[in-house]
Amino acid sequence: MGEADLVPRLSAASLAQVPAMTVLDGIAALAVALRRQWIGWLAVTFVVMSLYLGALLRLPRWLIDLSPVGGTTVPSSVPVTALAVMVVVAIALTGVARLIYRWRDAL
């Protein structure tokens, strides 16, 4: 295409989605640890509904912003605070899921 500056912008945009996906991974791990897989599916359904059907259904902006993927707006601006919060939430969810797994397997 002859636009070399496009590669870093698109790479940053794709890497910015990683924290949002790790939040969903943490929710899924917690759901499986609790033996409530429907929680993970509910989270995925919420993300898809808010992103793709939020405007059509005229959902309030605060509800759409609850989606971890909705908080990622790269490459127009880099929301460093939102990405950092998502990483911390993902680590916390995964840590809690790990503790539940260890406790559940000990019984």
Rosetta constraint file for C-alpha pairs under 8 A:
AtomPair CA 3 CA 7 HARMONIC 7.79 0.50
AtomPair CA 5 CA 9 HARMONIC 6.87 0.50
AtomPair CA 6 CA 10 HARMONIC 6.13 0.50
AtomPair CA 7 CA 11 HARMONIC 6.03 0.50
AtomPair CA 8 CA 12 HARMONIC 6.05 0.50
AtomPair CA 9 CA 13 HARMONIC 6.19 0.50
AtomPair CA 9 CA 75 HARMONIC 6.08 0.50
AtomPair CA 10 CA 14 HARMONIC 6.20 0.50
AtomPair CA 10 CA 75 HARMONIC 7.26 0.50
AtomPair CA 11 CA 15 HARMONIC 6.12 0.50
AtomPair CA 12 CA 16 HARMONIC 5.94 0.50
AtomPair CA 12 CA 74 HARMONIC 7.07 0.50
AtomPair CA 12 CA 75 HARMONIC 6.76 0.50
AtomPair CA 13 CA 17 HARMONIC 6.97 0.50
AtomPair CA 13 CA 74 HARMONIC 4.97 0.50
AtomPair CA 13 CA 75 HARMONIC 5.22 0.50
AtomPair CA 14 CA 18 HARMONIC 7.43 0.50
AtomPair CA 16 CA 20 HARMONIC 7.84 0.50
AtomPair CA 16 CA 72 HARMONIC 6.62 0.50
AtomPair CA 16 CA 74 HARMONIC 6.52 0.50
AtomPair CA 16 CA 83 HARMONIC 7.44 0.50
AtomPair CA 17 CA 21 HARMONIC 6.31 0.50
AtomPair CA 17 CA 69 HARMONIC 6.85 0.50
AtomPair CA 17 CA 72 HARMONIC 6.62 0.50
AtomPair CA 18 CA 22 HARMONIC 6.18 0.50
AtomPair CA 19 CA 23 HARMONIC 6.35 0.50
AtomPair CA 19 CA 83 HARMONIC 6.19 0.50
AtomPair CA 19 CA 86 HARMONIC 5.64 0.50
AtomPair CA 19 CA 87 HARMONIC 5.48 0.50
AtomPair CA 19 CA 90 HARMONIC 7.48 0.50
AtomPair CA 20 CA 24 HARMONIC 6.62 0.50
AtomPair CA 20 CA 68 HARMONIC 4.98 0.50
AtomPair CA 20 CA 69 HARMONIC 5.25 0.50
AtomPair CA 20 CA 72 HARMONIC 7.54 0.50
AtomPair CA 20 CA 83 HARMONIC 7.72 0.50
AtomPair CA 20 CA 86 HARMONIC 6.29 0.50
AtomPair CA 20 CA 87 HARMONIC 7.97 0.50
AtomPair CA 21 CA 25 HARMONIC 6.16 0.50
AtomPair CA 21 CA 68 HARMONIC 7.85 0.50
AtomPair CA 21 CA 69 HARMONIC 7.49 0.50
AtomPair CA 22 CA 26 HARMONIC 6.03 0.50
AtomPair CA 22 CA 86 HARMONIC 7.96 0.50
AtomPair CA 22 CA 87 HARMONIC 7.40 0.50
AtomPair CA 22 CA 90 HARMONIC 5.65 0.50
AtomPair CA 23 CA 27 HARMONIC 6.27 0.50
AtomPair CA 23 CA 68 HARMONIC 7.11 0.50
AtomPair CA 23 CA 86 HARMONIC 6.37 0.50
AtomPair CA 23 CA 87 HARMONIC 7.31 0.50
AtomPair CA 23 CA 89 HARMONIC 6.55 0.50
AtomPair CA 23 CA 90 HARMONIC 4.42 0.50
AtomPair CA 23 CA 93 HARMONIC 7.58 0.50
AtomPair CA 24 CA 28 HARMONIC 6.15 0.50
AtomPair CA 24 CA 40 HARMONIC 7.62 0.50
AtomPair CA 24 CA 43 HARMONIC 7.08 0.50
AtomPair CA 24 CA 44 HARMONIC 7.30 0.50
AtomPair CA 24 CA 68 HARMONIC 7.96 0.50
AtomPair CA 24 CA 90 HARMONIC 7.77 0.50
AtomPair CA 25 CA 29 HARMONIC 6.09 0.50
AtomPair CA 25 CA 90 HARMONIC 7.59 0.50
AtomPair CA 25 CA 94 HARMONIC 7.97 0.50
AtomPair CA 26 CA 30 HARMONIC 6.10 0.50
AtomPair CA 26 CA 90 HARMONIC 5.37 0.50
AtomPair CA 26 CA 91 HARMONIC 7.43 0.50
AtomPair CA 26 CA 93 HARMONIC 4.94 0.50
AtomPair CA 26 CA 94 HARMONIC 4.82 0.50
AtomPair CA 26 CA 97 HARMONIC 7.59 0.50
AtomPair CA 27 CA 31 HARMONIC 6.09 0.50
AtomPair CA 27 CA 39 HARMONIC 7.59 0.50
AtomPair CA 27 CA 40 HARMONIC 5.91 0.50
AtomPair CA 27 CA 43 HARMONIC 7.42 0.50
AtomPair CA 27 CA 90 HARMONIC 7.99 0.50
AtomPair CA 27 CA 93 HARMONIC 6.41 0.50
AtomPair CA 27 CA 94 HARMONIC 7.74 0.50
AtomPair CA 28 CA 32 HARMONIC 6.19 0.50
AtomPair CA 28 CA 37 HARMONIC 7.29 0.50
AtomPair CA 28 CA 39 HARMONIC 7.25 0.50
AtomPair CA 28 CA 40 HARMONIC 4.45 0.50
AtomPair CA 28 CA 41 HARMONIC 7.84 0.50
AtomPair CA 29 CA 33 HARMONIC 6.05 0.50
AtomPair CA 29 CA 40 HARMONIC 7.95 0.50
AtomPair CA 29 CA 93 HARMONIC 7.81 0.50
AtomPair CA 29 CA 94 HARMONIC 6.54 0.50
AtomPair CA 29 CA 97 HARMONIC 5.90 0.50
AtomPair CA 30 CA 34 HARMONIC 6.13 0.50
AtomPair CA 30 CA 93 HARMONIC 6.55 0.50
AtomPair CA 30 CA 94 HARMONIC 6.85 0.50
AtomPair CA 30 CA 96 HARMONIC 7.06 0.50
AtomPair CA 30 CA 97 HARMONIC 4.51 0.50
AtomPair CA 31 CA 35 HARMONIC 6.03 0.50
AtomPair CA 31 CA 36 HARMONIC 4.99 0.50
AtomPair CA 31 CA 37 HARMONIC 5.14 0.50
AtomPair CA 31 CA 38 HARMONIC 7.33 0.50
AtomPair CA 31 CA 39 HARMONIC 5.53 0.50
AtomPair CA 31 CA 40 HARMONIC 5.69 0.50
AtomPair CA 32 CA 36 HARMONIC 5.85 0.50
AtomPair CA 32 CA 37 HARMONIC 5.37 0.50
AtomPair CA 32 CA 40 HARMONIC 7.87 0.50
AtomPair CA 33 CA 97 HARMONIC 5.71 0.50
AtomPair CA 33 CA 98 HARMONIC 7.78 0.50
AtomPair CA 33 CA 100 HARMONIC 6.06 0.50
AtomPair CA 33 CA 101 HARMONIC 5.63 0.50
AtomPair CA 34 CA 97 HARMONIC 7.96 0.50
AtomPair CA 34 CA 100 HARMONIC 7.33 0.50
AtomPair CA 36 CA 40 HARMONIC 7.87 0.50
AtomPair CA 37 CA 41 HARMONIC 6.72 0.50
AtomPair CA 38 CA 42 HARMONIC 5.93 0.50
AtomPair CA 39 CA 43 HARMONIC 6.29 0.50
AtomPair CA 40 CA 44 HARMONIC 6.40 0.50
AtomPair CA 41 CA 45 HARMONIC 6.03 0.50
AtomPair CA 42 CA 46 HARMONIC 6.06 0.50
AtomPair CA 43 CA 47 HARMONIC 6.31 0.50
AtomPair CA 44 CA 48 HARMONIC 6.27 0.50
AtomPair CA 45 CA 49 HARMONIC 5.97 0.50
AtomPair CA 46 CA 50 HARMONIC 5.92 0.50
AtomPair CA 46 CA 67 HARMONIC 7.38 0.50
AtomPair CA 47 CA 51 HARMONIC 6.03 0.50
AtomPair CA 47 CA 67 HARMONIC 5.56 0.50
AtomPair CA 47 CA 68 HARMONIC 7.63 0.50
AtomPair CA 47 CA 69 HARMONIC 7.03 0.50
AtomPair CA 48 CA 52 HARMONIC 5.86 0.50
AtomPair CA 48 CA 53 HARMONIC 7.52 0.50
AtomPair CA 49 CA 53 HARMONIC 5.02 0.50
AtomPair CA 49 CA 54 HARMONIC 6.20 0.50
AtomPair CA 50 CA 54 HARMONIC 4.36 0.50
AtomPair CA 50 CA 55 HARMONIC 7.97 0.50
AtomPair CA 50 CA 59 HARMONIC 7.63 0.50
AtomPair CA 50 CA 63 HARMONIC 7.65 0.50
AtomPair CA 50 CA 64 HARMONIC 5.25 0.50
AtomPair CA 50 CA 67 HARMONIC 7.07 0.50
AtomPair CA 51 CA 64 HARMONIC 7.06 0.50
AtomPair CA 51 CA 67 HARMONIC 8.00 0.50
AtomPair CA 51 CA 69 HARMONIC 7.90 0.50
AtomPair CA 51 CA 70 HARMONIC 6.72 0.50
AtomPair CA 53 CA 57 HARMONIC 5.88 0.50
AtomPair CA 54 CA 58 HARMONIC 5.82 0.50
AtomPair CA 54 CA 59 HARMONIC 5.16 0.50
AtomPair CA 54 CA 64 HARMONIC 6.59 0.50
AtomPair CA 55 CA 59 HARMONIC 6.31 0.50
AtomPair CA 59 CA 63 HARMONIC 6.65 0.50
AtomPair CA 59 CA 64 HARMONIC 6.88 0.50
AtomPair CA 60 CA 64 HARMONIC 6.64 0.50
AtomPair CA 61 CA 65 HARMONIC 6.10 0.50
AtomPair CA 62 CA 66 HARMONIC 6.45 0.50
AtomPair CA 63 CA 67 HARMONIC 7.52 0.50
AtomPair CA 64 CA 70 HARMONIC 6.54 0.50
AtomPair CA 65 CA 70 HARMONIC 5.54 0.50
AtomPair CA 65 CA 71 HARMONIC 6.04 0.50
AtomPair CA 66 CA 70 HARMONIC 7.27 0.50
AtomPair CA 66 CA 71 HARMONIC 7.72 0.50
AtomPair CA 67 CA 71 HARMONIC 6.77 0.50
AtomPair CA 68 CA 72 HARMONIC 7.21 0.50
AtomPair CA 68 CA 86 HARMONIC 7.21 0.50
AtomPair CA 71 CA 79 HARMONIC 7.85 0.50
AtomPair CA 71 CA 82 HARMONIC 6.59 0.50
AtomPair CA 72 CA 78 HARMONIC 7.95 0.50
AtomPair CA 72 CA 79 HARMONIC 6.84 0.50
AtomPair CA 72 CA 82 HARMONIC 7.47 0.50
AtomPair CA 72 CA 83 HARMONIC 7.40 0.50
AtomPair CA 73 CA 77 HARMONIC 6.12 0.50
AtomPair CA 73 CA 78 HARMONIC 6.78 0.50
AtomPair CA 73 CA 79 HARMONIC 6.97 0.50
AtomPair CA 74 CA 78 HARMONIC 5.34 0.50
AtomPair CA 74 CA 79 HARMONIC 7.41 0.50
AtomPair CA 79 CA 83 HARMONIC 6.23 0.50
AtomPair CA 80 CA 84 HARMONIC 6.08 0.50
AtomPair CA 81 CA 85 HARMONIC 6.16 0.50
AtomPair CA 82 CA 86 HARMONIC 6.16 0.50
AtomPair CA 83 CA 87 HARMONIC 6.28 0.50
AtomPair CA 84 CA 88 HARMONIC 6.33 0.50
AtomPair CA 85 CA 89 HARMONIC 6.11 0.50
AtomPair CA 86 CA 90 HARMONIC 6.00 0.50
AtomPair CA 87 CA 91 HARMONIC 6.17 0.50
AtomPair CA 88 CA 92 HARMONIC 6.15 0.50
AtomPair CA 89 CA 93 HARMONIC 6.08 0.50
AtomPair CA 90 CA 94 HARMONIC 6.08 0.50
AtomPair CA 91 CA 95 HARMONIC 5.97 0.50
AtomPair CA 92 CA 96 HARMONIC 6.14 0.50
AtomPair CA 93 CA 97 HARMONIC 6.13 0.50
AtomPair CA 94 CA 98 HARMONIC 6.09 0.50
AtomPair CA 95 CA 99 HARMONIC 6.29 0.50
AtomPair CA 96 CA 100 HARMONIC 6.23 0.50
AtomPair CA 97 CA 101 HARMONIC 6.14 0.50
AtomPair CA 98 CA 102 HARMONIC 6.22 0.50
AtomPair CA 99 CA 103 HARMONIC 6.08 0.50
AtomPair CA 100 CA 104 HARMONIC 5.82 0.50
AtomPair CA 101 CA 105 HARMONIC 5.95 0.50
AtomPair CA 102 CA 106 HARMONIC 6.08 0.50
AtomPair CA 103 CA 107 HARMONIC 6.74 0.50
